[in-house]
Amino acid sequence: MALTRSVHPTFAVLERHLTLYRRLWQASVFSSFVMPVLFLLSIGIGVGGYVGSVQGVDYLSWIVPGVLASTAFQIAVGESTYAVLGDFKWVRAYHAMRATPVNVADMVRGHLLYLVFRVTVTVLAFLVVVVFFGGLHSPWAPVTVLVCALVTVAVAAPVTAFAASIDQDSYFALLFRLIVLPAALFSGVFFPVGQLVVGFRLLAYASPLWHAVELCRAATLGRAPAWPVWAHAGYLLVWAVVGVVLAVRAFRGRLED
């Protein structure tokens, strides 16, 4: 990776990820763009025809913010597991970066900026589609882009730290089965978490995805979320900050072995 004085190392790492994505973007078109739209149509319109309304709004409009946040959540996890471990264990791209002026913090920041870019493009495209289906009811809807960017960092940072600290990809199966899948199902994406029993409701509250769903739903429907906005955003910010610290520590420990 060639660095010049005019390019900050963080942006050099971002450029590397974008260069790879430019060559491989076709592989992510279905999962990042087509599948969320198909999911919205099949669940929001198909199932919504049987469900009717939820909390005073049609099911399509109610599920839109959940699909937005869930898509960001899944991109963040998916791109912070095998990709990170692979760049350590098989490609050894991070070892190559370490031989340049790029430091560990630059690697982590560049990776997270790339994911924010990926999620931002996906969310914007999704919002354009949703407009034609009448799924947005508030001028605050564009704020969902910021919410999805925040939950991306809040989720990707700790997952990146986990991926950098293991040596076998079999651990990812446990991550997806025990954490990612339950979070996607029980974080208010498909139904209000108030319908859950108390124990599972508390687990939903602990999930960053639930907080992102609540903020997105407040933005697209134009109504106050379950908790104050600052509480939801602050919780996600804590996850992001702690995750970045852990990721930097994991990268440093891995590269100094």
FENFENFEN-V368342 format. One line per field, one symbol per residue. ss: DSSP state (A for helix, B for strand, O for the rest). psi: psi as a letter, one per 40 degrees, with the letter a starting at -180 (. if undefined). A space follows every 10 residues. Layout:
ss: ???
psi: ???
This chain:
ss: OOOOOOOOAA AAAAAAAAAA AAAAAAAAAA AAAAAAAAAA AAAAAAAAAA AOBBOOBBAA AAAAAAAAAA AAAAAAAAOO OAAAAAAAAO OOAAAAAAOO OOOAAAAAAA AAAAAAAAAA AAAAAAAAAA AOOOOOOOAA AAAAAAAAAA AAAAAAAAAA AAAAAOOOOO AAAAAAAAAA AAAAAOOOOO OOAAAOOAAA AAAAAAOAAA AAAAAAAAAA AOOOOOOOAA AAAAAAAAAA AAAAAAAAAA AAAAAOO
psi: hhiidehidd dddddddddd dddeddeedd dddddddddd dddddcdddd dbihfeiidd ddeddddddd ddddddddee cdddddeddd dfddddddea ehiddddddd dddddddddd dddddddddd deefeheiee dedddddddd dddddddddd dddeeiehed dddddddddd dddddffedd iheeeiiddd dddddehddd dddddddddd efiiidiidd dddddddddd dddddddddd ddddee.
